[in-house]
Amino acid sequence: MNFAIAIFSATLLATSIIASPLTSRRQADGEIHRSTQAPRRTVRPHNPGTSEVLYLNQVPQETYSSNWAGAVLSGTGYTWVSGEITVPILQLPSGANSYTNYCASAWVGIDGDTCSTAILQTGIDFCIQGGSTSYSAWYEWYPDYAHDFSNIQISAGNVIKMTVNATSRSSGSATVDNLSTGASVTHIFRNGIGGDLCEFNAEWIVEDFSVNNALAPFANFGTVVFSNAVASRGGDTYGPSSATIMDIYQDRILTSSSVTGNTVTISYM
């Protein structure tokens, strides 16, 4: 497609360059929430600089997106996804402005890639401004907004387990466990949320989320590793070894993702 020809060099044209995750529009932290009051919500991303919606080609190879990096399993009947990360120590990206808030998010989810009606996800936002960092845990079921968990503390170096469980296509739960402190929070989603899951996708993602209809300035998160990355489908458990690998391309390639066994590794470039 023209987008691929226009923005990628010949060395990248051998890989697929189209992807279609729904993306979370969420507040990066309390400061952004207080200053803008912009709601978190999931929307479809577009090719950078165009109005074209991105679609995943379902080929298990590398694809590029303006906002998602990590691994996506595609199939039918995914009802449970889990993964563990160590909360990264953030750095300012090269050329950063000390007055700008740079953010990213790590999460696990069901749907939102090849399903357009719903997404069940939970994860951690992390942001850095000048020398200050902030971390928050959240949950979301599109088309509702994402919401922060208010009673769990997250710090750099904590080991966090994230789990989503669909008990039906319109109900389920999102859980964040801080394995370092023993704290745990769960949100139960009841029937009638407004969008039914397709159960087509299982995901382990680092995202450049959007605030006020624009991508947040992307934080240098170093490396995020999802360990014990597993998903359940039809009573069987699957790792991400056959997943599609996704990386973020904006003005340049910003991430490098890989999968080994039950581990998904995403590095900032």
Phi, psi and chi 1 to 4 in degrees:
 res  aa     phi    psi   chi1   chi2   chi3   chi4
   1 MET       -  160.7   59.3 -169.1  -68.2      -
   2 ASN   -59.9  -36.1  -68.9  -22.5      -      -
   3 PHE   -56.0  -45.1  168.7   63.3      -      -
   4 ALA   -63.6  -42.8      -      -      -      -
   5 ILE   -65.4  -37.0  -63.5  171.6      -      -
   6 ALA   -72.5  -35.3      -      -      -      -
   7 ILE  -116.8   -6.6   68.5  170.8      -      -
   8 PHE  -116.3  144.2  -75.0   95.6      -      -
   9 SER   -75.5  169.5   67.7      -      -      -
  10 ALA   -60.8  -28.5      -      -      -      -
  11 THR   -70.3  -19.3   58.1      -      -      -
  12 LEU   -98.5  -13.2  -68.6  177.6      -      -
  13 LEU   -69.0  -14.5  -69.6  176.9      -      -
  14 ALA   -73.2  -16.9      -      -      -      -
  15 THR  -101.7  163.4   62.6      -      -      -
  16 SER   -75.6  145.0  175.1      -      -      -
  17 ILE  -129.0   28.5  -46.6  168.9      -      -
  18 ILE  -131.1  142.3   45.3 -178.7      -      -
  19 ALA  -156.9  156.6      -      -      -      -
  20 SER  -141.0   54.8   77.8      -      -      -
  21 PRO   -74.3  144.6   26.0  -32.6      -      -
  22 LEU   -69.4  145.1  -64.1  173.2      -      -
  23 THR  -120.6  145.7 -178.8      -      -      -
  24 SER   -79.6  125.6  -62.9      -      -      -
  25 ARG   -95.9  100.5 -179.8 -170.1  -56.9  158.1
  26 ARG  -132.0  158.7   62.0  171.9   77.9   41.0
  27 GLN   -70.1  139.5  -62.5  -47.1  -37.8      -
  28 ALA   -73.3  -39.5      -      -      -      -
  29 ASP  -162.7 -176.8   57.4   19.2      -      -
  30 GLY   -60.8  -33.2      -      -      -      -
  31 GLU   -65.4  -44.8 -179.8  178.8   -5.9      -
  32 ILE   -64.0  -40.9  -71.9 -178.7      -      -
  33 HIS   -60.3  -43.0 -179.0   74.2      -      -
  34 ARG   -71.5  -32.9  -71.0 -170.4  -63.1  -86.8
  35 SER   -86.4  -26.2   63.0      -      -      -
  36 THR  -115.8  -28.0   67.2      -      -      -
  37 GLN    57.3   21.4  -63.0  -59.4  -48.9      -
  38 ALA   -76.9  128.8      -      -      -      -
  39 PRO   -72.6  151.7   28.8  -35.5      -      -
  40 ARG   -77.7  138.1  -63.9  179.0  173.3 -163.9
  41 ARG  -163.5  156.6 -163.6  168.3 -175.7  179.3
  42 THR   -92.5  132.5  -61.5      -      -      -
  43 VAL  -139.3  162.0  -64.8      -      -      -
  44 ARG   -74.8  136.0  -81.1 -171.2 -179.0  -84.6
  45 PRO   -81.5  167.5   32.3  -35.5      -      -
  46 HIS  -129.7  162.7  -63.8   75.6      -      -
  47 ASN   -56.8  137.5  -75.7  -16.1      -      -
  48 PRO   -55.8  126.9  -23.5   33.9      -      -
  49 GLY    80.5    6.6      -      -      -      -
  50 THR  -133.8  174.7   77.5      -      -      -
  51 SER  -102.7   11.8   60.1      -      -      -
  52 GLU   -82.4  125.3 -177.9  179.4    3.6      -
  53 VAL   -72.5  138.5  174.7      -      -      -
  54 LEU   -88.0  140.8  -58.2  174.9      -      -
  55 TYR  -127.8  135.2  -69.9   94.0      -      -
  56 LEU   -74.9  135.9 -178.9   67.5      -      -
  57 ASN   -88.8    2.9   65.2    2.5      -      -
  58 GLN    65.5   14.8  -54.8 -117.8   16.8      -
  59 VAL   -92.7  127.5  176.3      -      -      -
  60 PRO   -74.8   71.7   27.3  -34.0      -      -
  61 GLN  -146.0 -174.2   59.1 -172.9   33.1      -
  62 GLU   -74.7  136.7 -173.8  167.5   26.2      -
  63 THR  -129.0  165.0   64.6      -      -      -
  64 TYR  -123.0  144.3  -68.8   88.9      -      -
  65 SER  -140.7  161.6  158.1      -      -      -
  66 SER   -80.5   -7.9   61.1      -      -      -
  67 ASN  -147.4  -14.6   50.9    1.1      -      -
  68 TRP  -113.0  139.0  -83.7   23.0      -      -
  69 ALA  -136.3  143.3      -      -      -      -
  70 GLY   137.4 -138.3      -      -      -      -
  71 ALA  -135.8  138.7      -      -      -      -
  72 VAL  -130.7  120.1  178.6      -      -      -
  73 LEU   -89.2  135.8  -77.7  172.9      -      -
  74 SER  -119.4  138.9  -65.0      -      -      -
  75 GLY   176.1 -141.1      -      -      -      -
  76 THR  -139.9  145.7   57.1      -      -      -
  77 GLY    84.9   19.5      -      -      -      -
  78 TYR   -73.4  125.4  -71.8  107.4      -      -
  79 THR  -126.7   -6.0   57.7      -      -      -
  80 TRP  -154.5  133.0 -178.9   85.8      -      -
  81 VAL  -140.5  139.5 -176.2      -      -      -
  82 SER  -145.7  155.5 -174.7      -      -      -
  83 GLY  -169.0  157.4      -      -      -      -
  84 GLU  -123.1  138.7  -60.0  171.7   16.2      -
  85 ILE  -131.1  157.0   69.3  164.7      -      -
  86 THR   -95.4  122.6  -62.4      -      -      -
  87 VAL   -59.6  125.8  178.2      -      -      -
  88 PRO   -75.2  156.3   28.9  -36.4      -      -
  89 ILE   -87.3  117.7  -62.0  172.6      -      -
  90 LEU   -81.9  154.1  -57.8 -179.8      -      -
  91 GLN  -132.2  154.5  -61.9 -178.2   48.5      -
  92 LEU   -72.4  140.6  -68.4  169.8      -      -
  93 PRO   -68.3  163.4   23.7  -31.6      -      -
  94 SER   -58.2  132.4  177.6      -      -      -
  95 GLY    77.4   16.8      -      -      -      -
  96 ALA   -65.9  150.3      -      -      -      -
  97 ASN   -94.1  129.5 -176.3  -38.2      -      -
  98 SER   -66.6  -13.9   60.9      -      -      -
  99 TYR   -96.3   -2.2  -62.8  101.3      -      -
 100 THR   -97.6  140.7  -61.6      -      -      -
 101 ASN   -91.8  116.6 -149.5   19.6      -      -
 102 TYR  -104.1  131.5  -63.0   86.6      -      -
 103 CYS  -137.9  162.5  -59.9      -      -      -
 104 ALA  -157.9  171.4      -      -      -      -
 105 SER  -142.2  143.4 -174.6      -      -      -
 106 ALA  -120.1  130.6      -      -      -      -
 107 TRP  -154.4  164.7   53.9  -94.7      -      -
 108 VAL  -117.0  152.6  -58.2      -      -      -
 109 GLY  -160.9  167.3      -      -      -      -
 110 ILE  -119.1  124.0  -62.9  171.2      -      -
 111 ASP    72.4 -175.0  -73.9  -24.1      -      -
 112 GLY    97.1   -8.4      -      -      -      -
 113 ASP  -102.0  -69.8 -162.8  -14.7      -      -
 114 THR  -101.5    6.5   56.7      -      -      -
 115 CYS  -113.7  128.1  174.6      -      -      -
 116 SER  -100.6   -3.7   62.8      -      -      -
 117 THR   -95.6  -25.4   55.2      -      -      -
 118 ALA  -161.6  161.4      -      -      -      -
 119 ILE  -151.3  132.7  177.6  171.3      -      -
 120 LEU  -110.3  119.9  168.0   58.2      -      -
 121 GLN  -151.5  158.7   58.0 -175.7  166.4      -
 122 THR  -151.1  150.6 -167.0      -      -      -
 123 GLY  -176.7 -162.2      -      -      -      -
 124 ILE  -126.0  128.7  -55.6  -62.8      -      -
 125 ASP   -93.1  143.1  -73.2  -11.5      -      -
 126 PHE  -138.6  137.9   27.3   87.5      -      -
 127 CYS  -139.0  153.4  -64.4      -      -      -
 128 ILE  -138.2  133.3 -178.4  169.5      -      -
 129 GLN  -136.5  117.9 -177.7  175.0    1.1      -
 130 GLY    59.5 -122.2      -      -      -      -
 131 GLY  -101.7    8.9      -      -      -      -
 132 SER  -105.7  138.4  -60.6      -      -      -
 133 THR  -122.0  155.7   57.1      -      -      -
 134 SER  -144.0  150.8   59.7      -      -      -
 135 TYR  -138.0  141.6  -56.9   90.6      -      -
 136 SER  -148.9  148.7   59.2      -      -      -
 137 ALA  -103.6  147.9      -      -      -      -
 138 TRP  -149.8  168.5   52.8  -90.1      -      -
 139 TYR  -142.3  155.7   57.8   90.4      -      -
 140 GLU  -156.7  142.6 -179.3 -179.5    5.0      -
 141 TRP  -132.3  101.8 -172.3  -52.8      -      -
 142 TYR   -63.2  138.6  171.2   88.4      -      -
 143 PRO   -92.4    9.5   31.5  -35.2      -      -
 144 ASP   -72.1  163.0 -169.7   16.1      -      -
 145 TYR   -72.6  162.2  -61.2  116.4      -      -
 146 ALA   -79.0  151.4      -      -      -      -
 147 HIS  -132.9  142.0  -57.1  -87.0      -      -
 148 ASP   -78.2  139.8  -73.9  -20.1      -      -
 149 PHE   -72.9  129.7  -75.7  110.9      -      -
 150 SER   -96.5   -9.4   60.3      -      -      -
 151 ASN  -125.0   41.3   51.8  -12.9      -      -
 152 ILE  -145.0  133.8 -173.3  170.0      -      -
 153 GLN   -98.5  135.9  -63.1  -63.7  -44.9      -
 154 ILE  -123.4  133.0  -52.1  -67.7      -      -
 155 SER  -134.4  156.3  -60.1      -      -      -
 156 ALA   -56.2  136.1      -      -      -      -
 157 GLY    93.3  -16.8      -      -      -      -
 158 ASN   -66.1  144.6  -73.0  167.4      -      -
 159 VAL   -94.0  120.2  178.1      -      -      -
 160 ILE  -116.6  128.6  -56.4  -63.7      -      -
 161 LYS  -103.6  130.0 -179.3  178.7 -179.7  179.4
 162 MET  -118.5  133.4  -62.2  168.2  -87.2      -
 163 THR  -141.4  134.3  -54.5      -      -      -
 164 VAL  -120.8  142.5  -70.4      -      -      -
 165 ASN  -137.8  117.5  179.9   34.9      -      -
 166 ALA   -94.7  109.9      -      -      -      -
 167 THR   -81.7  -18.9   52.3      -      -      -
 168 SER  -156.6 -177.4   74.1      -      -      -
 169 ARG   -75.7   -5.7  -66.0 -161.8  174.4 -169.6
 170 SER  -130.4   14.1   59.3      -      -      -
 171 SER  -152.8  159.8   60.8      -      -      -
 172 GLY   166.7 -157.8      -      -      -      -
 173 SER  -148.8  157.7   63.2      -      -      -
 174 ALA  -130.2  130.2      -      -      -      -
 175 THR  -130.8  135.8  -60.6      -      -      -
 176 VAL  -121.7  121.7  172.4      -      -      -
 177 ASP  -111.6  124.9  -64.1  -58.5      -      -
 178 ASN   -89.7   98.0 -170.3  -31.7      -      -
 179 LEU   -69.3  -18.0  -58.8 -178.0      -      -
 180 SER   -79.0  -31.9  -62.6      -      -      -
 181 THR  -109.5  -15.8   66.4      -      -      -
 182 GLY    88.1   -2.1      -      -      -      -
 183 ALA   -76.6  147.2      -      -      -      -
 184 SER  -147.1  138.8  178.7      -      -      -
 185 VAL  -133.7  144.7  -74.4      -      -      -
 186 THR  -138.0  138.9  -63.0      -      -      -
 187 HIS  -116.8  132.2 -179.7   79.4      -      -
 188 ILE   -98.5  126.7  -56.0  -62.2      -      -
 189 PHE   -96.9  123.9  -61.7   94.1      -      -
 190 ARG   -89.1  170.2  -49.9  -63.4 -178.7 -175.1
 191 ASN   -63.0  154.0  -70.2  -32.2      -      -
 192 GLY    85.5   26.0      -      -      -      -
 193 ILE   -68.6  -32.9  -65.4  169.8      -      -
 194 GLY   127.0  -13.3      -      -      -      -
 195 GLY  -145.6  132.2      -      -      -      -
 196 ASP   -92.6  139.2  -75.7   -6.0      -      -
 197 LEU   -66.9  152.2  -64.2  169.7      -      -
 198 CYS   -95.1  -23.6  -56.4      -      -      -
 199 GLU    62.3   37.7  -59.6  178.0  -11.0      -
 200 PHE   -92.9  -23.7  -72.0  166.4      -      -
 201 ASN  -132.3  146.9  -49.7  123.0      -      -
 202 ALA  -125.7  134.4      -      -      -      -
 203 GLU  -137.2  145.4  -62.7  131.1  -11.3      -
 204 TRP  -131.3  109.6  -59.1  -94.1      -      -
 205 ILE  -135.3  141.1  -62.0  -66.0      -      -
 206 VAL  -105.2  129.1  167.0      -      -      -
 207 GLU  -123.3  141.4  179.9 -176.7   -5.4      -
 208 ASP   -92.9   93.4 -177.1    7.1      -      -
 209 PHE   -77.1  171.2   57.0   80.5      -      -
 210 SER  -112.2  147.2   62.0      -      -      -
 211 VAL  -132.4  127.9  177.5      -      -      -
 212 ASN    54.5   45.3  -70.7  -25.0      -      -
 213 ASN    66.9   17.9  -61.7  -46.1      -      -
 214 ALA  -137.5  145.8      -      -      -      -
 215 LEU   -64.6  135.7  -68.0  176.0      -      -
 216 ALA   -66.4  146.8      -      -      -      -
 217 PRO   -54.1  130.8  -25.6   36.0      -      -
 218 PHE   -85.9  127.6 -160.3   38.1      -      -
 219 ALA   -78.8  149.0      -      -      -      -
 220 ASN   -81.3   99.0 -179.9  -10.3      -      -
 221 PHE   -92.7    2.8   57.0   86.5      -      -
 222 GLY    71.8 -108.3      -      -      -      -
 223 THR  -135.9  133.0  -63.4      -      -      -
 224 VAL  -112.5  127.0  167.4      -      -      -
 225 VAL  -117.0  117.8  178.4      -      -      -
 226 PHE   -86.3  109.1  -73.0   91.9      -      -
 227 SER   -98.9  164.9   60.2      -      -      -
 228 ASN    47.8   41.8  -63.2  -41.8      -      -
 229 ALA   -80.9  109.7      -      -      -      -
 230 VAL  -139.9  155.1  -71.1      -      -      -
 231 ALA  -139.3  152.8      -      -      -      -
 232 SER  -114.1  137.2  178.2      -      -      -
 233 ARG  -148.7  120.4  166.4  163.9   81.6   96.7
 234 GLY    61.3   30.0      -      -      -      -
 235 GLY    85.5   -6.1      -      -      -      -
 236 ASP  -104.5  153.7  -65.2  -37.4      -      -
 237 THR  -105.3  137.1  -60.6      -      -      -
 238 TYR  -129.0  143.3  -63.1   84.4      -      -
 239 GLY   -95.5 -179.8      -      -      -      -
 240 PRO   -89.2   14.7   31.6  -34.8      -      -
 241 SER   -61.6  -28.0   58.9      -      -      -
 242 SER  -102.7   14.6   62.5      -      -      -
 243 ALA   -74.6  157.3      -      -      -      -
 244 THR   -74.6  132.3  -63.7      -      -      -
 245 ILE   -90.4  132.2  -57.6  -57.3      -      -
 246 MET  -121.7  144.5  -56.1 -176.4   71.2      -
 247 ASP  -137.3  157.6  -83.9  -53.1      -      -
 248 ILE   -92.1  127.2  -65.4  174.1      -      -
 249 TYR  -121.8  124.3 -179.0   96.1      -      -
 250 GLN  -121.9 -107.0  -66.3  175.3    6.8      -
 251 ASP   -75.4  -18.9  -66.4  -27.2      -      -
 252 ARG  -154.5  173.2   62.6 -179.0 -179.6   86.9
 253 ILE   -73.3  124.1  -62.7  174.3      -      -
 254 LEU  -102.4  -16.5  -64.3 -179.8      -      -
 255 THR  -137.7  161.1   61.8      -      -      -
 256 SER  -133.9  118.0  175.4      -      -      -
 257 SER  -116.7  149.5  -58.1      -      -      -
 258 SER  -153.2  162.4   62.1      -      -      -
 259 VAL  -130.4  132.3  170.9      -      -      -
 260 THR  -138.6  118.1  -56.9      -      -      -
 261 GLY    58.1 -124.8      -      -      -      -
 262 ASN  -100.9   33.4  -72.9   -9.8      -      -
 263 THR  -126.8  132.6  -60.7      -      -      -
 264 VAL  -115.8  123.1  179.9      -      -      -
 265 THR  -114.8  126.9  -57.8      -      -      -
 266 ILE  -125.3  122.8  -53.9  112.5      -      -
 267 SER  -118.8  141.3  -63.7      -      -      -
 268 TYR   -77.2  138.9 -178.8   89.7      -      -
 269 MET  -114.0      -  -63.9  179.7   62.6      -
